[in-house]
């Protein structure tokens, strides 16, 4: 599996809109195994803890340096990791997303039919 920095670069998600890719990724992340979730969260904690300790010890305007580092580097490191782990469950997530979309369309169609029958 390749390491991607953006969900738009993942070939399986290329045909979907931004909103659809986001939904599929959230489904995929909910499907990953507990050990993988634990590892991902430990990595995030390992990245955040030193920066927050540094922020707590710095005074004055120097506090901006660790904050800028946090805002800049945290997504650059965690997003590719999340995408990497989500790729394992991407096929299942796409199937689930497609089923949800179909069910939503069916529900909308039923509502329209119900409204049409009420009008008559």
C-alpha positions, -999 to +999 in steps of 0.1 A: +000+000+000+012+034-009+014+064+014-009+093+003-011+128+017-045+135+002-076+113-002-080+127-037-048+109-047-061+074-037-071+057-070-102+040-054-116+074-044-107+094-075-143+092-089-159+106-057-166+142-047-149+157-017-179+151+005-183+115-006-145+108-001-148+122+034-178+100+042-161+069+028-129+076+048-149+081+080-166+047+074-132+031+066-117+045+098-146+032+118-139-003+103-102-005+111-092-030+138-087-021+174-049-026+174-046-003+144-068+023+161-047+020+192-014+024+173-028+054+154-039+071+186-006+064+203+013+079+174-009+110+176-004+113+214+034+109+209+033+138+185+012+160+206+025+155+241+060+170+236+047+200+218+022+207+246+049+203+272+070+228+252+041+252+250+035+249+287+072+258+295+076+287+270+067+322+279+058+353+259+058+355+221+080+324+218+049+303+225+039+310+188+068+288+175+055+255+190+020+264+181+029+270+145+049+238+145+018+220+159-006+234+134+017+228+105+032+194+111+005+175+130-018+172+099+012+165+076+021+135+097-013+122+109-033+125+077-010+101+057-011+076+086-049+078+088-051+073+050-027+044+052-048+025+078-080+034+061-068+018+028-071-016+044-109-012+048-115+010+018-133-017-003-157-025+026-162+012+032-171+019-004-196-010-004-212+003+028-213+039+014-229+027-018-255+007+002-262+038+023-265+060-007-289+036-024-310+033+007-312+071+010-323+074-027-349+047-021-362+066+010-364+098-010-382+081-038-407+066-014-413+101+001-420+116-033-444+088-041-462+093-008-465+130-015-478+123-050-505+099-036-516+125-010-520+152-037-544+129-056 
